[in-house]
Amino acid sequence: MTAKSFEVFADQLSAPCTPEDLAFETTETVSSVEGTVGQDRALAALEFGLEIVSRGYNLFVAGVPGSGRSTTAFSHVQRQAQRQPTPDDWCYVHNFQDPYRPRSLRIASGSGPALAKDMDGLIDRAKRDLPQAFDSEAYQQQRQRITGEFERQRAALFEALEHQANALGFAIQLGPAGIMTIPMVEGKPLTPDEFQALPQEERHAMRERGETLNEPMMDTMRQVHEAEHHTAEQLQELDRQTALFAVGHLVDDLIAKYGQYPEVATYLEAVRDDMVQHLERFRGEAQQQALFPGGPPAPMDDPFGLYRINVLVSHDGASGAPVVCERNPTYYNLVGRVDYRPAFGTMSTDFRMIKAGALHRATTSSLKPTTCC
């Protein structure tokens, strides 16, 4: 079989296009081309893969550089995500029952930053209102009334004991070790040397009379301790009521605002109780104490950090399911990390140091990631 040759002329090697051949005056009236041209099978496979909602299915897109594979995949994922609901926000907060296991709060999309801002405002108000409440004249009067009543009870108990001791020829004296009895002769207390100079029979009689005071002294000390304990309880309750009056309504306002989230309401109640129980933080007495017993030291610049909110993931202003493009899918970039801070020669951390990864940011309400890498 012999090959045939054909002659091709130069004017046949080009396809001339003149303005008269075009159906428009300017390109402004021409619609732009959307999507990918000439990849029908690939686009059909992409759409089919995105419609699969079962776990364990993924898409792998391959192609030569510059073919538009990443742009095409990203645009299709975005269109699919727009048809899905916007996921909730996730926050980490301090766990007052178990500080080493922070609590997670799920709240409506975009509400995480608002909650964090409200908590910052609560802290600022508490830092201002609580010291003012405890410096008020009404609080000082109540405290003086309670302590004054204890001093009167204490003085009455020791006065009764002193009369009983005087009748037996003794004076009483309060010392670091408790109540001491001092023998007296003709109304004057005796020194140890003067007591030893007395006749033996008189010393013996004094010792016997002094032993009869042991039980009244013990009973007096018991009553004084009971009065001290009761006074401490009264002062503690006064502090509690004063603190609740100062900040209780602030927390109640937040509970009313976020009442549709039971976990948030429970957390706010725990915040209120902890503020009342640890008033020293607001009085400047706990600047160097730990955030919680047995926990890492509190940052010197923020002893109120345990009341703040760590907004792990927020979708404020977003519409539809999240689409995350992670160009460097390392372990920490995918699953997040926990940072540390130097404190007093050691490294410490808390719930505020938890950082989100791409999987956190891409998780939908149905807990199905829609990450596009």
C-alpha positions in Angstrom: 0.0 0.0 0.0 1.4 3.3 -1.0 1.0 6.5 0.9 -0.6 9.4 -0.9 0.6 13.0 -0.5 -1.6 16.1 -0.3 -0.6 19.6 -0.9 -1.6 22.1 1.8 -1.4 25.8 1.0 -0.5 28.5 3.6 -3.9 30.1 3.6 -5.4 26.8 4.7 -3.4 26.7 7.9 -5.2 29.5 9.7 -8.8 30.3 10.6 -9.3 34.0 10.2 -11.9 35.8 12.4 -13.1 39.2 11.6 -15.3 41.5 13.7 -18.1 40.9 11.2 -18.1 37.2 12.1 -18.9 37.9 15.8 -22.5 38.1 17.1 -21.8 41.0 19.6 -20.6 44.5 19.5 -18.4 44.4 22.7 -17.4 41.7 25.2 -19.4 43.5 27.9 -22.6 41.9 26.5 -21.0 38.4 26.6 -21.8 36.1 29.5 -18.7 34.7 31.2 -18.0 30.9 31.2 -18.7 29.3 34.5 -17.3 26.0 35.7 -14.8 23.8 34.0 -14.9 23.2 30.2 -14.4 19.8 28.7 -14.3 17.7 31.9 -17.8 16.3 32.0 -16.8 12.9 33.5 -14.6 14.5 36.1 -17.4 17.0 37.1 -20.0 14.2 37.3 -17.7 12.2 39.5 -17.1 15.2 41.7 -20.8 15.9 42.1 -21.5 12.3 42.8 -18.8 12.1 45.5 -20.1 15.3 47.2 -23.6 13.8 47.5 -22.4 10.8 49.5 -23.0 11.6 53.2 -21.8 8.3 54.7 -18.6 8.2 56.6 -15.4 6.9 55.1 -15.8 8.4 51.6 -13.4 10.9 50.3 -12.5 12.6 47.0 -9.1 12.6 45.4 -8.6 15.1 42.6 -5.5 14.7 40.4 -4.3 16.6 37.3 -1.4 18.5 35.8 -0.5 21.9 37.3 -2.5 24.7 35.9 -5.5 22.6 34.9 -7.7 24.3 37.5 -8.4 21.1 39.5 -8.1 22.9 42.9 -10.3 25.8 41.8 -12.9 23.4 40.4 -13.0 21.2 43.5 -13.1 24.2 45.8 -16.0 25.8 44.0 -18.1 22.6 43.9 -17.5 22.0 47.6 -18.6 25.6 48.3 -21.8 25.2 46.4 -22.6 22.0 48.2 -21.8 23.6 51.6 -24.1 26.5 50.9 -27.0 24.1 50.9 -26.2 22.8 54.4 -27.0 24.5 57.7 -24.4 26.7 59.4 -22.9 24.7 62.3 -22.8 25.8 66.0 -19.9 27.5 67.7 -17.8 25.6 70.2 -16.2 27.1 73.3 -14.0 25.8 76.1 -14.6 27.0 79.7 -13.1 26.3 83.1 -14.5 23.2 85.0 -14.9 24.3 88.6 -15.4 20.7 89.7 -12.4 19.2 87.8 -10.0 21.9 86.6 -7.9 19.5 84.6 -10.9 18.5 82.4 -12.3 21.7 80.8 -15.9 21.8 79.7 -17.0 22.4 76.1 -20.1 24.5 75.4 -22.0 24.3 72.2 -23.8 27.5 71.2 -25.6 28.8 68.2 -23.5 30.0 65.2 -21.9 33.3 65.8 -22.9 33.4 69.6 -19.5 32.3 70.8 -17.7 35.7 70.5 -20.8 37.4 72.0 -20.7 35.1 75.0 -17.0 35.7 75.4 -17.6 39.5 75.2 -20.4 39.3 77.8 -18.2 37.3 80.2 -15.4 39.9 79.8 -17.9 42.6 80.6 -19.1 40.6 83.7 -15.6 40.4 85.0 -15.0 44.1 84.5 -18.2 44.9 86.4 -17.4 42.5 89.2 -13.9 43.9 89.5 -15.4 47.3 90.0 -18.6 46.6 91.9 -17.4 44.0 94.4 -14.7 46.2 96.0 -17.1 49.1 96.2 -19.7 46.9 97.9 -17.2 45.8 100.6 -16.0 49.4 101.1 -19.5 50.7 101.5 -20.7 52.1 104.8 -23.6 49.7 105.1 -21.3 46.7 104.9 -18.8 48.1 107.4 -21.7 48.8 109.8 -23.0 45.3 109.5 -19.5 43.8 110.0 -18.9 46.0 113.1 -22.2 44.9 114.5 -21.3 41.3 114.2 -17.8 41.6 115.6 -19.1 43.9 118.3 -21.6 41.3 119.4 -18.9 38.7 119.6 -16.6 41.0 121.7 -19.5 41.6 124.1 -20.2 37.9 124.5 -16.5 37.2 124.9 -16.1 39.9 127.5 -19.1 38.7 129.4 -17.8 35.1 129.5 -14.4 36.1 130.8 -16.0 38.5 133.3 -18.1 35.7 134.8 -15.0 33.5 135.0 -13.0 36.2 136.6 -15.7 36.7 139.3 -15.7 33.0 140.0 -11.9 33.0 140.2 -11.7 36.0 142.4 -14.1 34.3 144.9 -11.6 31.5 145.1 -8.6 33.8 145.5 -7.3 33.8 142.0 -7.0 36.2 139.1 -7.2 35.1 135.5 -4.9 36.2 132.6 -5.2 35.5 128.9 -2.0 34.3 127.3 -0.9 32.6 124.0 -1.5 29.2 125.6 -5.0 30.1 126.8 -6.3 31.1 130.3 -3.8 31.2 133.2 -4.7 31.5 136.9 -2.7 33.6 139.3 -3.0 33.2 143.1 -3.8 36.3 145.1 -3.4 37.3 148.7 -5.4 40.3 150.0 -6.4 41.2 146.4 -2.9 41.3 145.1 -1.5 38.7 142.6 1.5 36.8 143.8 4.7 36.3 141.9 6.1 32.7 141.6 8.7 33.5 144.3 6.0 35.0 146.6 3.9 31.9 146.1 6.8 29.6 146.9 7.4 31.6 150.1 3.9 30.8 151.4 3.5 28.0 154.0 3.1 24.6 152.4 -0.4 24.1 153.8 -1.5 27.4 152.3 0.1 26.5 148.9 -1.6 23.1 149.0 -5.0 24.7 149.7 -4.5 27.2 146.9 -3.7 24.4 144.4 -6.9 22.6 145.4 -9.0 25.7 145.0 -7.3 26.3 141.6 -8.1 22.8 140.4 -11.8 23.6 140.9 -11.4 26.3 138.2 -10.3 23.9 135.6 -13.8 22.9 134.5 -15.2 26.5 134.4 -12.2 27.6 132.4 -12.6 24.8 129.9 -16.3 25.5 129.6 -15.6 29.2 129.1 -13.1 28.5 126.3 -15.5 26.1 124.7 -18.2 28.8 124.7 -15.7 31.4 123.3 -14.7 29.0 120.5 -18.4 28.4 119.7 -19.0 32.2 119.6 -16.0 32.6 117.3 -17.2 29.9 115.0 -20.7 31.4 114.9 -19.3 34.9 114.3 -17.1 33.6 111.4 -20.2 32.0 109.9 -22.1 35.3 110.2 -19.3 37.2 108.6 -19.1 34.6 105.8 -22.8 34.9 105.2 -22.5 38.7 105.2 -19.8 38.5 102.6 -21.9 36.1 100.5 -25.0 38.2 100.6 -23.0 41.4 99.8 -21.3 39.7 96.8 -24.6 38.3 95.5 -26.1 41.8 95.8 -23.2 43.2 93.8 -22.8 40.6 91.0 -25.8 38.2 91.3 -28.0 40.3 89.1 -25.2 40.5 86.5 -25.0 36.8 86.2 -28.8 36.5 86.3 -29.0 38.8 83.3 -26.6 36.5 81.3 -28.6 33.4 82.4 -31.7 35.0 81.0 -29.9 35.9 77.8 -28.5 32.4 77.2 -31.2 30.4 79.0 -32.0 28.4 75.9 -28.6 26.7 76.3 -28.8 24.6 79.5 -25.1 23.9 79.6 -24.3 27.7 79.4 -26.8 28.4 82.2 -25.2 25.8 84.4 -21.8 27.2 83.7 -22.9 30.7 84.6 -24.3 29.5 87.9 -21.0 27.9 88.7 -19.2 31.2 87.9 -21.5 33.0 90.3 -20.9 30.5 93.1 -17.1 30.6 92.5 -17.0 34.4 92.6 -18.8 34.4 95.9 -16.6 31.7 97.3 -13.3 33.4 96.2 -13.8 37.0 96.9 -10.1 37.4 97.6 -9.5 37.5 93.8 -11.5 40.8 93.6 -9.9 42.2 96.7 -6.4 41.9 95.3 -5.5 39.1 97.7 -5.0 36.3 95.2 -2.7 37.9 92.6 -0.2 35.1 93.0 -2.5 32.2 94.0 -3.2 29.3 91.7 -6.2 29.5 89.3 -7.5 26.5 91.2 -6.2 24.3 94.1 -3.4 22.1 92.8 -3.4 23.7 89.4 -0.9 25.9 87.5 -0.1 29.4 88.8 -2.4 32.2 87.6 -0.9 34.6 85.1 0.2 37.7 87.0 -1.7 40.0 84.5 -5.0 38.1 84.7 -6.1 36.4 87.9 -9.6 36.2 86.5 -8.7 34.1 83.5 -10.7 31.1 84.7 -13.9 33.1 84.1 -13.1 33.9 80.5 -14.3 32.0 77.4 -12.0 30.3 74.9 -13.9 30.4 71.6 -12.5 27.4 69.9 -14.5 27.6 66.7 -16.9 30.4 65.6 -18.9 30.7 62.5 -19.9 34.4 63.0 -21.1 35.8 59.7 -20.9 32.5 57.9 -23.6 30.9 55.8 -23.8 27.2 55.2 -21.4 24.5 56.2 -17.7 25.5 56.6 -15.2 24.9 53.9 -11.5 24.8 55.1 -8.6 24.7 52.7 -5.6 23.4 54.6 -2.5 23.6 52.5 -0.2 22.2 55.2 -2.1 19.3 56.7 0.3 18.5 59.6 -0.8 16.7 62.7 -1.3 19.9 64.8 -2.8 21.8 61.9 -5.4 19.1 61.5 -6.3 18.1 65.1 -5.3 21.3 67.0 -2.8 21.7 69.8 -2.4 22.7 73.5 0.0 25.6 74.0 2.0 26.2 77.2 3.2 29.3 79.0 6.3 29.7 81.3 5.4 30.3 84.9 7.7 30.3 87.9 10.3 28.2 86.1 7.8 25.6 84.8 5.5 25.3 81.8 1.8 25.4 82.6 -1.4 25.4 80.6 -5.2 25.7 81.0 -8.3 25.6 78.9 -7.5 29.0 77.3 -4.5 27.5 75.6 -6.4 24.9 73.6 -6.2 25.8 69.9 -8.4 24.5 67.1 -7.3 22.6 64.1 -8.7 22.3 60.6 -11.0 19.4 61.6 -12.5 21.5 64.3 -13.1 24.4 62.0 -14.6 22.1 59.3 -16.9 20.1 61.6 -20.6 20.6 60.9 -23.5 20.3 63.2 -23.8 16.7 62.2 -20.2 16.2 63.1 -19.3 15.5 59.5 -16.1 17.3 58.3 -16.3 19.1 55.0 -12.6 20.0 54.7 -11.2 20.7 51.3 -7.4 20.2 51.2 
